Amino acid sequence: MSRTKLTEQEISSALSALNASAAAPWQIADGKLHKEFAFRDFNEAFGFMTRCALVAEAMDHHPEWFNVYRTVRIDLATHDAGGITELDFTLAGRMETIAG
């Protein structure tokens, strides 16, 4: 997976592909790939975060995220590349799979 910053056109294409199977769309916000997931309760939200954390650690790519009760807000960017990379879209896709 590339850690090279994507162009606007590459981001647009990857975002369309990611959102084709997403229950709710990912967006670009403040130069980051952004989404909020809503779960039934805190336990389900925290379980999602735990599963995602294991994937993120294996990828050596860690999200910026925030959890309040049943909501998990996620922002993805590759800081050392200065923007969004293929790695961010790969992690987002894995998160979509985990969220089911």
ROVOVEX-527944 format. One record per residue: residue number from 1; x, z, y of N, C-alpha, C in turn. Coordinates in steps of 0.001 Angstrom, whole numbers. Example, Ala and Ser with C-alpha at 12.3 -4.5 7.8 and 13.67 -1.06 7.14 Angstrom:
# ROVOVEX-527944
<node mardo="1" n_east="13190" n_up="7800" n_north="-5690" ca_east="12300" ca_up="7800" ca_north="-4500" c_east="13200" c_up="7800" c_north="-3300"/>
<node mardo="2" n_east="12850" n_up="7080" n_north="-2250" ca_east="13670" ca_up="7140" ca_north="-1060" c_east="12900" c_up="7870" c_north="30"/>
***
This chain:
# ROVOVEX-527944
<node mardo="1" n_east="836" n_up="0" n_north="-1182" ca_east="0" ca_up="0" ca_north="0" c_east="877" c_up="0" c_north="1240"/>
<node mardo="2" n_east="493" n_up="-820" n_north="2151" ca_east="1305" ca_up="-1009" ca_north="3347" c_east="1032" c_up="73" c_north="4392"/>
<node mardo="3" n_east="2109" n_up="512" n_north="5009" ca_east="2027" ca_up="1438" ca_north="6134" c_east="2291" c_up="705" c_north="7447"/>
<node mardo="4" n_east="2026" n_up="-608" n_north="7454" ca_east="2194" ca_up="-1423" ca_north="8652" c_east="866" c_up="-1466" c_north="9407"/>
<node mardo="5" n_east="930" n_up="-1240" n_north="10706" ca_east="-275" ca_up="-1250" ca_north="11536" c_east="-981" c_up="-2589" c_north="11419"/>
<node mardo="6" n_east="-2291" n_up="-2538" n_north="11195" ca_east="-3097" ca_up="-3747" ca_north="11062" c_east="-3474" c_up="-4310" c_north="12428"/>
<node mardo="7" n_east="-3685" n_up="-5618" n_north="12471" ca_east="-4175" ca_up="-6263" ca_north="13690" c_east="-5667" c_up="-5993" c_north="13822"/>
<node mardo="8" n_east="-6215" n_up="-6272" n_north="14998" ca_east="-7655" ca_up="-6091" ca_north="15220" c_east="-8465" c_up="-6925" c_north="14227"/>
<node mardo="9" n_east="-8024" n_up="-8145" n_north="13974" ca_east="-8723" ca_up="-9020" ca_north="13027" c_east="-8654" c_up="-8456" c_north="11607"/>
<node mardo="10" n_east="-7505" n_up="-7950" n_north="11209" ca_east="-7363" ca_up="-7350" ca_north="9873" c_east="-8229" c_up="-6101" c_north="9744"/>
<node mardo="11" n_east="-8286" n_up="-5306" n_north="10807" ca_east="-9129" ca_up="-4112" ca_north="10802" c_east="-10591" c_up="-4500" c_north="10671"/>
<node mardo="12" n_east="-11015" n_up="-5489" n_north="11433" ca_east="-12402" ca_up="-5931" ca_north="11388" c_east="-12783" c_up="-6418" c_north="9995"/>
<node mardo="13" n_east="-11925" n_up="-7176" n_north="9377" ca_east="-12173" ca_up="-7693" ca_north="8030" c_east="-12218" c_up="-6567" c_north="7006"/>
<node mardo="14" n_east="-11255" n_up="-5662" n_north="7072" ca_east="-11204" ca_up="-4533" ca_north="6128" c_east="-12396" c_up="-3602" c_north="6333"/>
<node mardo="15" n_east="-12817" n_up="-3410" n_north="7576" ca_east="-13963" ca_up="-2552" ca_north="7874" c_east="-15243" c_up="-3149" c_north="7287"/>
<node mardo="16" n_east="-15410" n_up="-4445" n_north="7419" ca_east="-16577" ca_up="-5117" ca_north="6841" c_east="-16599" c_up="-4956" c_north="5327"/>
<node mardo="17" n_east="-15456" n_up="-5128" n_north="4694" ca_east="-15370" ca_up="-4976" ca_north="3235" c_east="-15673" c_up="-3542" c_north="2815"/>
<node mardo="18" n_east="-15129" n_up="-2572" n_north="3531" ca_east="-15368" ca_up="-1162" ca_north="3220" c_east="-16841" c_up="-814" c_north="3373"/>
<node mardo="19" n_east="-17456" n_up="-1284" n_north="4445" ca_east="-18851" ca_up="-944" ca_north="4728" c_east="-19851" c_up="-1696" c_north="3854"/>
<node mardo="20" n_east="-19402" n_up="-2722" n_north="3157" ca_east="-20300" ca_up="-3493" ca_north="2293" c_east="-20906" c_up="-2628" c_north="1195"/>
<node mardo="21" n_east="-20174" n_up="-1600" n_north="775" ca_east="-20679" ca_up="-744" ca_north="-296" c_east="-20888" c_up="711" c_north="136"/>
<node mardo="22" n_east="-20715" n_up="990" n_north="1413" ca_east="-20854" ca_up="2365" ca_north="1913" c_east="-22323" c_up="2673" c_north="2220"/>
<node mardo="23" n_east="-22737" n_up="3885" n_north="1882" ca_east="-24115" ca_up="4309" ca_north="2171" c_east="-24364" c_up="4374" c_north="3682"/>
<node mardo="24" n_east="-23378" n_up="4853" n_north="4406" ca_east="-23410" ca_up="4893" ca_north="5879" c_east="-22074" c_up="4306" c_north="6345"/>
<node mardo="25" n_east="-22074" n_up="3594" n_north="7449" ca_east="-20863" ca_up="2855" ca_north="7831" c_east="-19730" c_up="3711" c_north="8388"/>
<node mardo="26" n_east="-18519" n_up="3243" n_north="8113" ca_east="-17333" ca_up="3731" ca_north="8790" c_east="-17276" c_up="3002" c_north="10127"/>
<node mardo="27" n_east="-16628" n_up="3608" n_north="11112" ca_east="-16485" ca_up="3010" ca_north="12441" c_east="-15054" c_up="3186" c_north="12909"/>
<node mardo="28" n_east="-14726" n_up="2479" n_north="13959" ca_east="-13451" ca_up="2707" ca_north="14632" c_east="-13769" c_up="3543" c_north="15870"/>
<node mardo="29" n_east="-13128" n_up="4696" n_north="15970" ca_east="-13341" ca_up="5602" ca_north="17101" c_east="-11994" c_up="6171" c_north="17539"/>
<node mardo="30" n_east="-11680" n_up="6003" n_north="18789" ca_east="-10412" ca_up="6497" ca_north="19345" c_east="-9205" c_up="6015" c_north="18548"/>
<node mardo="31" n_east="-9257" n_up="4754" n_north="18098" ca_east="-8136" ca_up="4170" ca_north="17381" c_east="-7968" c_up="4649" c_north="15954"/>
<node mardo="32" n_east="-9024" n_up="5265" n_north="15410" ca_east="-8965" ca_up="5793" ca_north="14047" c_east="-10185" c_up="5324" c_north="13265"/>
<node mardo="33" n_east="-10037" n_up="5274" n_north="11961" ca_east="-11146" ca_up="4990" ca_north="11070" c_east="-11945" c_up="6280" c_north="10952"/>
<node mardo="34" n_east="-13236" n_up="6231" n_north="11265" ca_east="-14033" ca_up="7451" ca_north="11411" c_east="-15334" c_up="7387" c_north="10621"/>
<node mardo="35" n_east="-15701" n_up="8538" n_north="10039" ca_east="-17003" ca_up="8668" ca_north="9381" c_east="-17371" c_up="10141" c_north="9269"/>
<node mardo="36" n_east="-18671" n_up="10401" n_north="9262" ca_east="-19193" ca_up="11732" ca_north="8969" c_east="-20016" c_up="11649" c_north="7694"/>
<node mardo="37" n_east="-19695" n_up="12519" n_north="6758" ca_east="-20442" ca_up="12626" ca_north="5513" c_east="-21333" c_up="13854" c_north="5596"/>
<node mardo="38" n_east="-22565" n_up="13738" n_north="5124" ca_east="-23489" ca_up="14877" ca_north="5075" c_east="-23840" c_up="15137" c_north="3610"/>
<node mardo="39" n_east="-23741" n_up="16390" n_north="3215" ca_east="-24013" ca_up="16793" ca_north="1843" c_east="-25188" c_up="17763" c_north="1802"/>
<node mardo="40" n_east="-25604" n_up="18131" n_north="618" ca_east="-26753" ca_up="19034" ca_north="483" c_east="-26463" c_up="20435" c_north="1008"/>
<node mardo="41" n_east="-25215" n_up="20879" n_north="817" ca_east="-24865" ca_up="22241" ca_north="1227" c_east="-23348" c_up="22354" c_north="1362"/>
<node mardo="42" n_east="-22897" n_up="23541" n_north="1734" ca_east="-21468" ca_up="23781" ca_north="1930" c_east="-20688" c_up="23590" c_north="642"/>
<node mardo="43" n_east="-21216" n_up="24051" n_north="-471" ca_east="-20521" ca_up="23935" ca_north="-1748" c_east="-20228" c_up="22471" c_north="-2081"/>
<node mardo="44" n_east="-21207" n_up="21617" n_north="-1884" ca_east="-21017" ca_up="20192" ca_north="-2161" c_east="-20006" c_up="19581" c_north="-1183"/>
<node mardo="45" n_east="-20075" n_up="19954" n_north="72" ca_east="-19129" ca_up="19446" ca_north="1073" c_east="-17707" c_up="19893" c_north="751"/>
<node mardo="46" n_east="-17557" n_up="21145" n_north="393" ca_east="-16225" ca_up="21668" ca_north="94" c_east="-15681" c_up="21058" c_north="-1193"/>
<node mardo="47" n_east="-16540" n_up="20819" n_north="-2167" ca_east="-16123" ca_up="20155" ca_north="-3399" c_east="-15609" c_up="18750" c_north="-3112"/>
<node mardo="48" n_east="-16314" n_up="18027" n_north="-2240" ca_east="-15879" ca_up="16699" ca_north="-1820" c_east="-14493" c_up="16776" c_north="-1183"/>
<node mardo="49" n_east="-14298" n_up="17734" n_north="-286" ca_east="-13010" ca_up="17876" ca_north="384" c_east="-11903" c_up="18201" c_north="-618"/>
<node mardo="50" n_east="-12199" n_up="19029" n_north="-1582" ca_east="-11202" ca_up="19389" ca_north="-2586" c_east="-10779" c_up="18176" c_north="-3406"/>
<node mardo="51" n_east="-11756" n_up="17393" n_north="-3849" ca_east="-11437" ca_up="16188" ca_north="-4619" c_east="-10650" c_up="15196" c_north="-3766"/>
<node mardo="52" n_east="-11050" n_up="15036" n_north="-2508" ca_east="-10336" ca_up="14132" ca_north="-1602" c_east="-8914" c_up="14623" c_north="-1329"/>
<node mardo="53" n_east="-8749" n_up="15923" n_north="-1216" ca_east="-7419" ca_up="16481" ca_north="-954" c_east="-6446" c_up="16145" c_north="-2078"/>
<node mardo="54" n_east="-6915" n_up="16178" n_north="-3312" ca_east="-6050" ca_up="15837" ca_north="-4442" c_east="-5627" c_up="14372" c_north="-4391"/>
<node mardo="55" n_east="-6550" n_up="13497" n_north="-4037" ca_east="-6245" ca_up="12069" ca_north="-3900" c_east="-5280" c_up="11849" c_north="-2736"/>
<node mardo="56" n_east="-5561" n_up="12472" n_north="-1604" ca_east="-4717" ca_up="12311" ca_north="-413" c_east="-3293" c_up="12785" c_north="-689"/>
<node mardo="57" n_east="-3160" n_up="13884" n_north="-1377" ca_east="-1826" ca_up="14403" ca_north="-1697" c_east="-1080" c_up="13444" c_north="-2611"/>
<node mardo="58" n_east="-1762" n_up="12889" n_north="-3601" ca_east="-1137" ca_up="11930" ca_north="-4512" c_east="-703" c_up="10665" c_north="-3764"/>
<node mardo="59" n_east="-1449" n_up="10295" n_north="-2730" ca_east="-1117" ca_up="9121" ca_north="-1916" c_east="-92" c_up="9448" c_north="-833"/>
<node mardo="60" n_east="189" n_up="10725" n_north="-618" ca_east="1024" ca_up="11192" ca_north="486" c_east="484" c_up="10673" c_north="1817"/>
<node mardo="61" n_east="-840" n_up="10784" n_north="1941" ca_east="-1527" ca_up="10324" ca_north="3153" c_east="-2685" c_up="11280" c_north="3418"/>
<node mardo="62" n_east="-2609" n_up="12022" n_north="4491" ca_east="-3521" ca_up="13138" ca_north="4701" c_east="-4478" c_up="12891" c_north="5866"/>
<node mardo="63" n_east="-5759" n_up="13161" n_north="5639" ca_east="-6763" ca_up="12908" ca_north="6678" c_east="-6769" c_up="13978" c_north="7761"/>
<node mardo="64" n_east="-7310" n_up="13593" n_north="8900" ca_east="-7728" ca_up="14578" ca_north="9898" c_east="-9195" c_up="14797" c_north="9575"/>
<node mardo="65" n_east="-9570" n_up="16037" n_north="9327" ca_east="-10975" ca_up="16269" ca_north="8998" c_east="-11424" c_up="17633" c_north="9464"/>
<node mardo="66" n_east="-12735" n_up="17745" n_north="9540" ca_east="-13364" ca_up="18949" ca_north="10077" c_east="-14645" c_up="19182" c_north="9296"/>
<node mardo="67" n_east="-14860" n_up="20415" n_north="8896" ca_east="-16043" ca_up="20750" ca_north="8106" c_east="-16822" c_up="21870" c_north="8771"/>
<node mardo="68" n_east="-18118" n_up="21649" n_north="8912" ca_east="-19050" ca_up="22694" ca_north="9297" c_east="-20231" c_up="22599" c_north="8347"/>
<node mardo="69" n_east="-20450" n_up="23659" n_north="7628" ca_east="-21517" ca_up="23792" ca_north="6645" c_east="-21573" c_up="22584" c_north="5720"/>
<node mardo="70" n_east="-22499" n_up="21674" n_north="5907" ca_east="-22674" ca_up="20562" ca_north="4967" c_east="-22139" c_up="19232" c_north="5477"/>
<node mardo="71" n_east="-21474" n_up="19245" n_north="6622" ca_east="-20957" ca_up="18026" ca_north="7234" c_east="-19431" c_up="18011" c_north="7202"/>
<node mardo="72" n_east="-18886" n_up="16850" n_north="6825" ca_east="-17436" ca_up="16643" ca_north="6842" c_east="-17169" c_up="15437" c_north="7733"/>
<node mardo="73" n_east="-16422" n_up="15654" n_north="8808" ca_east="-16056" ca_up="14593" ca_north="9738" c_east="-14615" c_up="14180" c_north="9438"/>
<node mardo="74" n_east="-14393" n_up="12884" n_north="9268" ca_east="-13081" ca_up="12383" ca_north="8861" c_east="-12582" c_up="11335" c_north="9847"/>
<node mardo="75" n_east="-11302" n_up="11440" n_north="10201" ca_east="-10598" ca_up="10437" ca_north="10987" c_east="-9330" c_up="10069" c_north="10225"/>
<node mardo="76" n_east="-9108" n_up="8761" n_north="10055" ca_east="-7931" ca_up="8286" ca_north="9345" c_east="-7112" c_up="7356" c_north="10229"/>
<node mardo="77" n_east="-5831" n_up="7614" n_north="10297" ca_east="-4863" ca_up="6747" ca_north="10961" c_east="-3501" c_up="7084" c_north="10369"/>
<node mardo="78" n_east="-2619" n_up="6127" n_north="10397" ca_east="-1265" ca_up="6351" ca_north="9891" c_east="-380" c_up="6616" c_north="11102"/>
<node mardo="79" n_east="-78" n_up="7872" n_north="11334" ca_east="595" ca_up="8277" ca_north="12563" c_east="1958" c_up="7624" c_north="12735"/>
<node mardo="80" n_east="2735" n_up="7519" n_north="11651" ca_east="4064" ca_up="6933" ca_north="11803" c_east="4009" c_up="5422" c_north="12067"/>
<node mardo="81" n_east="2850" n_up="4779" n_north="11815" ca_east="2673" ca_up="3359" ca_north="12135" c_east="2017" c_up="3178" c_north="13494"/>
<node mardo="82" n_east="1494" n_up="4244" n_north="14052" ca_east="855" ca_up="4172" ca_north="15362" c_east="-526" c_up="3539" c_north="15348"/>
<node mardo="83" n_east="-1216" n_up="3632" n_north="14212" ca_east="-2564" ca_up="3075" ca_north="14150" c_east="-3101" c_up="3017" c_north="12738"/>
<node mardo="84" n_east="-4055" n_up="2147" n_north="12524" ca_east="-4739" ca_up="2027" ca_north="11241" c_east="-3981" c_up="1048" c_north="10347"/>
<node mardo="85" n_east="-3781" n_up="1459" n_north="9091" ca_east="-3074" ca_up="636" ca_north="8118" c_east="-3924" c_up="446" c_north="6861"/>
<node mardo="86" n_east="-3399" n_up="-352" n_north="5959" ca_east="-4051" ca_up="-557" ca_north="4664" c_east="-4237" c_up="773" c_north="3944"/>
<node mardo="87" n_east="-3301" n_up="1666" n_north="4107" ca_east="-3368" ca_up="2981" ca_north="3480" c_east="-4630" c_up="3740" c_north="3894"/>
<node mardo="88" n_east="-5012" n_up="3620" n_north="5152" ca_east="-6216" ca_up="4290" ca_north="5643" c_east="-7471" c_up="3738" c_north="4974"/>
<node mardo="89" n_east="-7525" n_up="2420" n_north="4850" ca_east="-8679" ca_up="1808" ca_north="4188" c_east="-8728" c_up="2139" c_north="2700"/>
<node mardo="90" n_east="-7565" n_up="2243" n_north="2069" ca_east="-7531" ca_up="2614" ca_north="651" c_east="-8057" c_up="4035" c_north="470"/>
<node mardo="91" n_east="-7591" n_up="4958" n_north="1312" ca_east="-8074" ca_up="6334" ca_north="1219" c_east="-9574" c_up="6407" c_north="1528"/>
<node mardo="92" n_east="-10033" n_up="5675" n_north="2518" ca_east="-11458" ca_up="5660" ca_north="2847" c_east="-12285" c_up="5167" c_north="1657"/>
<node mardo="93" n_east="-11806" n_up="4135" n_north="995" ca_east="-12513" ca_up="3629" ca_north="-183" c_east="-12566" c_up="4649" c_north="-1302"/>
<node mardo="94" n_east="-11483" n_up="5356" n_north="-1491" ca_east="-11467" ca_up="6422" ca_north="-2515" c_east="-12439" c_up="7530" c_north="-2144"/>
<node mardo="95" n_east="-12537" n_up="7863" n_north="-855" ca_east="-13473" ca_up="8881" ca_north="-392" c_east="-14917" c_up="8441" c_north="-631"/>
<node mardo="96" n_east="-15192" n_up="7170" n_north="-406" ca_east="-16527" ca_up="6643" ca_north="-678" c_east="-16877" c_up="6819" c_north="-2146"/>
<node mardo="97" n_east="-15950" n_up="6516" n_north="-3025" ca_east="-16164" ca_up="6671" ca_north="-4458" c_east="-16423" c_up="8126" c_north="-4816"/>
<node mardo="98" n_east="-15643" n_up="9019" n_north="-4245" ca_east="-15816" ca_up="10455" ca_north="-4520" c_east="-17164" c_up="10946" c_north="-4027"/>
<node mardo="99" n_east="-17574" n_up="10478" n_north="-2855" ca_east="-18851" ca_up="10918" ca_north="-2297" c_east="-20030" c_up="10418" c_north="-3130"/>
<node mardo="100" n_east="-19785" n_up="9302" n_north="-3832" ca_east="-20804" ca_up="8750" ca_north="-4730" c_east="-22035" c_up="8375" c_north="-4036"/>
***
